Amino acid sequence: AFLPFAPEIGAQPTCNMIRVPLLTLIVTACAALRTFRAPQTQKSTVLGRRDLGAAAVAALAALAPAAARAEPRDQWIAAQKEIDSILADWPIAGGGDGIRRRIGTVGATSPLFDIEKTCRKLIPTADDPVAFAEALEEFVSGIARVDGMAYSSNFAGGSGKPSENSATRYIERSKDELVALKKDVAKMNAALGK
C-alpha cells in the first residue's frame, strides 16, 4: 500500500517490481564509477582520470594572474602603480575596452582585477578598519564609474548631441573618474597606515 507502483491497494507487491529498478540503478552507478580502461595496445598513450585532473589544475594555475597569487598588500601596491601607469600612458590603446582591461574589469591580467576581494583581506590589518572599508567602497564605486564610461564609449554616437554623445567624450569622462579615484586611494592608504 505504501509503494507508488503497486497495482492496487491491498495487493501484494512482487519482489521483481522492486528488484528491477534497484538492479538497474546499481548497474548504472557501477558503470559510471568504473575506471575507463584503454585497450592494451593504446594503454601507454591514454591518460587516466587522475592525470587529466592534475593537468587541468596545472593549466588553471598557470592561467591565474600573478597578481591574484600575490599577498594582499603587494597586490594593493601593484594596483596603485597600475592606476598611475594608466594615467601616464593616456590615451590608452584599444579605446574603451583597453581602459577596461587595464582597470581589471575585462580579463584577469591587471593588478586591479578582483581588487575589492583583495582589499577586504586588508581591513583587519588597517590602522582604521572602518575608514578603510568606507574608502574601499568609494574606490570600488569609482572603478565602476570608470568602467561604465569606458564601456559606454564603445556604443557612443548616432543619436543625441554629438558633442556629448561621442566615444571621445566618454573616454575623457573615464579619465576624469580615474583621476578622482586617486583621492580614494589616498584615503585608503591613510586608513591602512601605510
Solvent accessible surface area in square Angstrom, and as a share of the most:
residue,aa,sasa,rsa
1,A,85,0.66
2,F,199,0.83
3,L,56,0.28
4,P,127,0.80
5,F,87,0.36
6,A,20,0.16
7,P,98,0.61
8,E,120,0.54
9,I,158,0.80
10,G,64,0.62
11,A,28,0.22
12,Q,160,0.71
13,P,49,0.31
14,T,76,0.44
15,C,81,0.48
16,N,100,0.51
17,M,65,0.29
18,I,78,0.39
19,R,148,0.54
20,V,94,0.54
21,P,77,0.48
22,L,93,0.46
23,L,113,0.56
24,T,80,0.46
25,L,119,0.59
26,I,87,0.44
27,V,90,0.52
28,T,81,0.47
29,A,46,0.35
30,C,79,0.48
31,A,61,0.47
32,A,69,0.53
33,L,136,0.68
34,R,158,0.58
35,T,65,0.38
36,F,157,0.66
37,R,199,0.73
38,A,26,0.20
39,P,87,0.55
40,Q,152,0.68
41,T,128,0.75
42,Q,95,0.42
43,K,120,0.51
44,S,111,0.72
45,T,108,0.63
46,V,80,0.46
47,L,102,0.51
48,G,38,0.37
49,R,130,0.47
50,R,220,0.80
51,D,73,0.38
52,L,101,0.50
53,G,35,0.34
54,A,66,0.51
55,A,55,0.43
56,A,53,0.41
57,V,102,0.59
58,A,63,0.49
59,A,53,0.41
60,L,122,0.61
61,A,54,0.42
62,A,79,0.61
63,L,141,0.70
64,A,34,0.26
65,P,23,0.14
66,A,75,0.59
67,A,19,0.15
68,A,54,0.42
69,R,148,0.54
70,A,41,0.32
71,E,118,0.53
72,P,34,0.21
73,R,88,0.32
74,D,80,0.41
75,Q,6,0.02
76,W,1,0.00
77,I,59,0.30
78,A,35,0.27
79,A,0,0.00
80,Q,20,0.09
81,K,135,0.57
82,E,29,0.13
83,I,1,0.00
84,D,67,0.35
85,S,40,0.26
86,I,0,0.00
87,L,40,0.20
88,A,85,0.66
89,D,74,0.39
90,W,45,0.16
91,P,110,0.69
92,I,18,0.09
93,A,92,0.71
94,G,61,0.58
95,G,26,0.25
96,G,3,0.03
97,D,56,0.29
98,G,3,0.03
99,I,1,0.01
100,R,39,0.14
101,R,113,0.41
102,R,60,0.22
103,I,1,0.01
104,G,9,0.09
105,T,56,0.32
106,V,42,0.24
107,G,50,0.48
108,A,36,0.28
109,T,113,0.66
110,S,7,0.04
111,P,27,0.17
112,L,4,0.02
113,F,64,0.27
114,D,66,0.34
115,I,9,0.05
116,E,59,0.27
117,K,124,0.52
118,T,13,0.08
119,C,0,0.00
120,R,101,0.37
121,K,123,0.52
122,L,8,0.04
123,I,36,0.18
124,P,107,0.67
125,T,86,0.50
126,A,9,0.07
127,D,111,0.58
128,D,66,0.34
129,P,54,0.34
130,V,102,0.59
131,A,37,0.29
132,F,0,0.00
133,A,27,0.21
134,E,104,0.47
135,A,4,0.03
136,L,0,0.00
137,E,82,0.37
138,E,76,0.34
139,F,0,0.00
140,V,40,0.23
141,S,50,0.32
142,G,1,0.01
143,I,17,0.08
144,A,61,0.48
145,R,108,0.39
146,V,0,0.00
147,D,27,0.14
148,G,32,0.31
149,M,56,0.25
150,A,0,0.00
151,Y,105,0.40
152,S,39,0.25
153,S,8,0.05
154,N,64,0.33
155,F,140,0.58
156,A,27,0.21
157,G,39,0.37
158,G,91,0.88
159,S,78,0.50
160,G,69,0.66
161,K,133,0.56
162,P,108,0.68
163,S,70,0.45
164,E,77,0.35
165,N,34,0.18
166,S,33,0.22
167,A,43,0.34
168,T,90,0.52
169,R,75,0.27
170,Y,42,0.16
171,I,37,0.19
172,E,80,0.36
173,R,56,0.21
174,S,0,0.00
175,K,69,0.29
176,D,86,0.45
177,E,41,0.18
178,L,0,0.00
179,V,77,0.44
180,A,43,0.33
181,L,1,0.01
182,K,74,0.31
183,K,142,0.60
184,D,13,0.07
185,V,10,0.06
186,A,61,0.47
187,K,105,0.44
188,M,0,0.00
189,N,27,0.14
190,A,82,0.64
191,A,6,0.05
192,L,3,0.01
193,G,38,0.36
194,K,140,0.59
